[in-house]
Structure formats: structure tokens, C-alpha cells
Amino acid sequence: MDRLRPIDRVKNILLARCAIPRDLGEVTSIGEEEPLQGTGVRRTAIDAVWRRTEEFYRSGLHPALQLCIRRNGRVVLNRALGHASGNAPGDDPNTPKVPATFETPFCIYSAAKAVTAMVIHKLDEKRVLHLEDRVCEYIPEFGRHGKQWITLRHVLGHRAGIPSLPPETIDLELLGQPERVVSLLCDAKTSTRPGRLLAYHAISGGFVLGEVVRRASGRDIRTVLRKEICKPLGFRWMNYGVADRDIERVAVNSFTGPPVPPTFSRLLRRALGASVHQAVELSNQPRFLRGIVPSANIVSTAEELSAVYQCLLGGGELSGTRIFDPRTVQHATSEQSYREIDLTLGLPIRYGLGPMLGDDPIGLFGPRSGHAFGHIGFTNIWSWADPERGLAVALLTSGKPVLSLHVIRLFQLIIEINRAFPRIATLRH
């Protein structure tokens, strides 16, 4: 690692940036990448994607990142950059720096919502529950204060009318006790009529779905996810939180970048129920990392998360192992909200029943991505599948900037990925 001049160290602290070595090879980890023959992808295209990834990392706003890309089922890029810990803004220069590798687990924040949704869809497929069922059929006490008509479909589609957690739930003690959070949600009133308006449920919906899974199946959602999806696919990490022995192995999250403007801070507090700094601090705490927060605390690698999307691209099958019926995948990714303004985020976003959807001429997942589906996570976590490109992508980051020019580099990277993997099929809307 290059030694920083004192003036550069001060700049990094003031601007909340991590130190970047001149030679990125020092902090690069490369996993197994399959031959490009037969994928329709050139080596020069992969190199171009990685150069954009390095440019994104050089912003200094992400102590660590992972990127895994699959094309037609093959892992064509699987790499990591940076440090899992020890190189966050404000860290003492003498702090031991732990390199991030392609095997380092990350908290994927809201990207967990798409995975949680697929747990619900799997139980629907097995007739353990039904998406049209009202939540109060499983949680009778939930049906108070106008919530008796909220269905599982409403929750999956962010139309339940309970987008925010009660302020008192932003507490480590409570987040480690889902049953208490659910009790508070049972006492909450709806902000809009169920089913009518779109408003992103950042945390609340996950707790409701988790409790429905527990009461419908007799098992907690962590157990169901492992049994129905993760174990059959041979995953090492993916699940809600980690075991105590693995907490130190999870990449440490850091607030980076300029201070959050008041207007944007209020928007984030409305969505998260907490400030950015609080959210980052909570996500590094052992109690958060060992708990079950269905909308926010899945821990995974980019390789495993991209495998989930590859499975969905395959109609529910990965490497000969069937996880979902093709009709289940089609239903989960079907459009439920057409460029409707999300009242929480203040943006027009297309949603399926759990996943976010791409758009034409450009959307969350790049240009000409109208058939893509996936989910983003706080703040620069991107995961998606694009059926037209045969593409499954997961980008995981440990830096948590909010407003910064680095977002230009992020979207340049997403655009470069779409350029490197041209459409190989045209699907009907």
C-alpha cells in the first residue's frame, strides 16, 4: 500500500474517502472465471467492464467492492477490490487492513427484498400460503386500524399502506426481536388505503412477510430460505445474518462522501426510519448481523447473489437443480407498477412482485433494459438479471455515499456492462 502524504490523508478524512493505492493489483482478488468461448463476449469487452469498475473504485467511496457477472450461465467475471476492513475514512493509518476477496461476505441491504420475495413465492408454489391471502389470516392481530384488507400481494408490491417503521423500532434491541417489531406494526395505522398507492416499504414489509412465513410454515424465514433455496444451490453464505463465528468476516460498512443535504436526509429517514449514519452503524453491529431482518440483512457474496438471478433466468433452474416452477418466476417478475411515482422515493419505478424492473429506453439496470428485473440496495448495491442479454449481475459495495459525483461512474459501469453484453434475444412485452 502506498504511503499517503499528510495533506492527502486530511483530504480523505474531510471528504470521507478511503485511501486508494496506485497499483490496484495490490487490492484485487480474482475468482474462478470460465472461458469466454461460446458466450458471444470478447475479452476486450470484459476488460472494458473491469476498467470501469476500477474507475468506480478510484472514487475512494467504497473501501471494498465485488462484481460477479454471468452470461448464459457461465461466470465470466468474478472479482473484488479493496479492503473488507481497516481502510475506511477516519481509520487510523496503523489499523490492520484486511483485503477483500471474491469470497468476502457483504450485507446486501435492500437487495435482500427480492430474495425474501422469492421465499414467499416458493411457499405459494407449495401451497403453504397464497398471495391473495390477507395478512390477518396468518397474523390475526395485524388486522387492526384499517389493515384487515392488506394482502400478501400488497406487501410484495409496496402497496400495503405501512411504508415506515414506527420510530421506536430503530433500536438494536428491537431489531433483534422480530416479534416485537411485528407487534408494533400490528398497532400501526395505514397511511394510505391498502392497494391504492405505491410507497416503498424499506423495512416494514419484510418483518410482516417474515412473520407470515413463520406462522404459515412453522419455521422461521431463515430456515426456509436455507432449506428451499440456499442449501440445494450449495451456497456458503447467503442467508439472514451470519453465525457468531463469522461476524468478523463480513465486510465492514462505512459512511462515505459529502454530508447528506437536509432535504435528501429527510427522504432517507422517511424510507429507512433512521439517518444514514444510524443505518450504517446498525448494519455493522453483531446483533444486527446475527438477527433476522428480512428486508435488509441478508449476507452474501456477489457470486452467490448472481447465481440466484441466474436461477431465475433459467426459469427456476440452476445447473440441473430446480428451485422454482417457471410459472412462479414469471409471476414474480410480472409488472405490477408501470412508471408510477413511488411516494416514499419520489421517483417513477416499475415493480414486480418483489423485484424492481428495468425500463426502456433506460432504467435502473441500464439502457434498453425493459425486461430486466432485480433490486438495488443501500446505497450502491446493484443486482439484476436481463433475459434479453442472458445476463446475471451482482455488484456489492461497502461504502455508503448518498450524493456524490461518483454516481456518474456507477452508471457508466452499468452502461458498460450492457454494452459488453449485447442483447441476444428480443422478448415480447
N, C-alpha and C positions, 0 to 999 in steps of 0.2 A: 504494500500500500504506500503510495506517495505521501511524504510528509507535507502538510498544508502550512502555508505561511500564516502567521498570526492574523493578518488582515483578512485572508480568505476564511479562516475559522470563524472570525467575528461575523463576516457576511453570512455564512451558513447559519449561524445561530439566529441572527436578526431576521433572516428571510425564511427560517425554518426549513433548511435544506440539509441533506446528508452529504458527506464527502464522497466524491467520485474519483477513482484512480484514473490516471492517464491511460493505463493499459487495462481495458475491460476484460482481457483474458484472465487476469488475476481473480476476477469475481464471476466467472462464467462456468456454469455446470451444464453438461450435455448428457441427456439420457439416451436410450436406445431409439434411433431413428431408422425407419425402414427405407429400402431403396426406392427411388422415385420412378423406376421403370414401370410403366403401365398405369401411372397415376395421372398422366397428362400434365404434369407440373415440371417445369425446368428448374435446375439447380440455381440459375441466376434469379429466379423468382423467389425461392426460399431465402437466398442471400439478401435480396432486397427487403423482404419482410424483417429479417433479423437486423439489418441496418436501421430500419425504422424503430425497432424495439430498443436498440441501443441508444438512439436519439431520445426516445421517450424516457429511458432510464437516466440519461445525462441531464435531465431537468433537475435532478437532485431531490425530487419529491417522493421517491419510492426507495426506501432502504433495500427492499427486495421485491423481485417480481418473478413470476413463472409464466411461460407461454407454451401451450400444447395445442397442436393443430393436427387433425386427422382429415385425410382425403380418401374417400371411398373405403373407409375402414382402416386405412394404414396411418400409422403415426409418422408424419413427415417432418415434424419439428417438435422437440420436447426439451426445453432449456430453461435455465434460471440465471438470474443476475443479482448480484448484491449480497447483502448480509441479513440473515434471519434475526440477528440481534447485535447490539454493540455499535451501530453506526447511525443511530437516529439523531436528528437535530438536538443539540444540547447534551448529548452523551459526552462524558469525559473522554479526552483523547486516549487515555490509558485503559478504557473499558475494553475487555476482550471482545474481539469481533468474531462472530460465528458465521461462516459463509452459508448462504442459502444454496441448496441443491435442488435438482428436479424432484427429489423425494421429500423436501421440506413441506410439512402440512401448514396450510393457511386457514384462517377463519374466512369464510366466503360471504358473510353478512347476508344481504337480501337475495343473493343468488340462491340461497337455501330455499326460497319460496317455491321455485319451480320443482325442486326435488320433493319438498313436502307435498306439493300438489299431486305429484305422481304417486305418492303413498296413498293419498285419498283415492285417486283413480284406480289404483290396484285393488283396493278394498271394494270399490264399486264394481270392478270387473268380477271379483269373487263373491259378490252379493252380500258382503258383510254390512254394507250400507248402500245408500243410493243418493246421488247428487241432488235429487229433487226433495229429499227429506228435509224437514225443518230441524234446525239445530236443537230445539227444545224437545224433540223426540228422543234425543240422547242425553241432553242436559236439561231436565225439566225446569230447574231454577233459572235458566237463561231466558225464559220466555217472558220476563217482566219488562215493564216500561217500553212497550211497543216493539219488543224484539221477538214476539211469538211467531212472526211470519218470515223470519230470516232463514233461508235455506243454505245448504252447503254450497250450492251453485253461487249464491250471492256472495258468500265469503271468498270463494276461489276467484270470483270476478271483480273483487273490490267494490261490491255494491251492497254490503251488509248494513251500512249506515253507522258503523262504530269504528271510524278510521284511526282514532287516537287512543292510546292507553291512558287511564287515569294517572295524573302526575305522581301520585304516591307509589306507583309501581316501579318507577325508575330508582330502584334500590336493590342492591345485591342480594339482600336477604330475601326479598320477594321474588326476584328473577330466578332464584334457586328453588322456589316453591311454586310451581305452575298452578297448583290447585288454589292457592291464594289469589294469584292473578286472575284466574278464571272467576273466582268468587266476586272480585271487584268488577269484572266485566259483566257479570250477571246483574249487578246493581246499576250498571251504567244505562243511560238513556241514549236512544238513537239521535244522531244529528240530522239525518235525512231519512225519508221513507225507504225502507228496505227495497232494493231492486231498482230504484229510480235513477239515482245519480252515481257517477263514478268518482271514487275518492280512495286513493291508495291507502291500504291498511298495512302500514310499515311493520308493526309488531303484533297488534291485537288479533288479527285474523289467524296467525299461526298458533297462538295459545288456544283459540277456540277449536281449530282443527285438531290440534294435539289431544285435547280433552275428548273430542268426539271419537278419535281413534282409540283412546284408552277405554272408553265406555262401550264402544261397539265391538271391539275385538278382545277386550280383557287383557291387553298388553300395552305398554307404553309405546309411543311412536318411534323411539329409538330402537326398540326390539323389533318392531315391524319393519322399519327401514332396513335393518341389518338382515333379517330373515328373507324378506321378499325381493330385495334388490342388491344390496351390497355383498352379502355372502355368495350368492350364485355367480356374481361377476368377479369374485376373487379380490375385492378391494381390501386394502390395508387400513385406510384412514377414514373414508367418508362415513360420517355419522354426526349426530348432535353431540358436540363436545368430544373430549378425549378422556382416557383413563388418567388417574393421578400421575402415574409414572411417565406419561407422555407430555404433560403440560409444558415442560421446559423445551420441548422440541418444536412447538408451534411458533411460527414467525411472529415477532412482536410488532404490533401496530403502532403507528406514530402519527400525530397531527403534524402536517407539513404545510408549507406555503404561507401566503399572506393571511392576516387576520380576516375573519369572515365578516362582511358588511352586515349591519343590523337587519336590513330587510331580508337578506338571504338567511341570516341566522334564525329569524323568526319562522321562516318557511321550514327550515330543517327541524327546528324544535317542534313545530306542529306535526311534522311527519314522523319524527323519531321519539317524541316525548321527552327529549333531552337535548342539551347542547352538543355540538360536535366534540368538544373536549371531553365531556362526560361519556359520550358514546365510545370514544377511543379508549378512555381509561377503563370503562366497564369491560370492554372486549378483551383486555389483557389480564383480567383478574381470574385467579384459579376457580372461583365459584362460578363465574360465567362459563369458563372453558370445561367444567365438569358437569354443567347443568343441561337442561333441555329447553331451548328457546327456538321453537320450530321455524320461525321466520328469519332467524338471524345467526345461529351459532353452529351451523354445520362446519366441520373441519375437513378439509380435503386437499388433495393436490390437483394441479391443473390436468395431469394425466387422467386421474380418476373422473374428474368432472367432465372432461371432454368425452370420456368413454360413455357416460350417461347419455350425452347428446348423440353420440354415435349409435347407441342402442335405439334411441327414438327415431333416428334417421333410418335405421334398419327395420322399421315397423314394429319395434319392441324386442328385437333380437340382436345379440352381440356375440360373435364368434361361436355360433351354434347354440347359444344358450338363450332360450326365450323367456323374457321377463314380462312383457305386456302383449296382449292381443293387438293386432294392427288397428282395430276399431277404437281401442282405448286411446292409442296415440293420436289418431285422427280427431277424436272428440276433445282431448286435452288441448290440442293446438288449434282448434277451430276458433275463428274470430268471434268475440263477444262484444267488443267495443271498437267502433270504427271512427278513429281520429276524434274522439270525444275529449273535451277538456277534463283532465283529472283535477278535481277540486283541491286535492292535497298538494300535488306537484305543480299545478298551474300550467301544465303542458298537454298538448294533444297526444295521447298514447293509445296504441292498439293493444288490446289484451286478449289472450285466450282464456282458458280455464286454469289459470296458474301461470303459464308463461307470458312474457311480453312478446309482441310480434314486431317484425320488421315492417318496412314500408317502401313504396315507390313514389318518386324517383330516389329518395334517400330516407333512411330511418335510423333507428338505434344501432342497427347492425350493418350500416354502410349503404352504399348506393345499390339500387336495384335489388333490394332485399325483401320484397313483398311477401315471400313465402318463408322467410327465416323466423325462428322462434327461439327464445332463450330468456335470460334475465340478467340484469345488472346488479351490482352490489356496492355498498358504501366503501370508498367513493369511486374508485377506478377499477372495479372488478367487472369483467365482461365475459359472458358465456353464452354461446348460441350454436344453433345448427341451421344450415341453409340447404334444403333439399335440392335446389337447382344447381348448387355447386358441389354437392356431395361433401359438404364441409362441416366439421365439428370443431369448435374452438373454445378454449378456456384461457383467459388472461387473469391471473391473480396478482394482487399488489398489497404491500403492507403500509404504504404511505396513504394518508388520508387528507389530501388537499381538497379544498372546496372550490374556490375561484382563483384561477391562475392561468397564465398563457400556456401552461403545459397541456391544457385540454386540446389545443391545436395539434400537438404532437400525438395525443391519444387518437384523435380522429384521423390523422394522417396514417397512423398504424392500421386502423380498422379499414380504411380505404385501400391501403397497400395489400392487406390480406385478401380483400375482394378482387383486387386487380391480379394478384398472383394466382388466384383460383377462379378462373372464368366459369361462367355458367355452362353446364354440360347437358342440361335438360330444361325445357320450358314446361311449366306446370300450369294447368288451368285454375283460374280463380274459382 
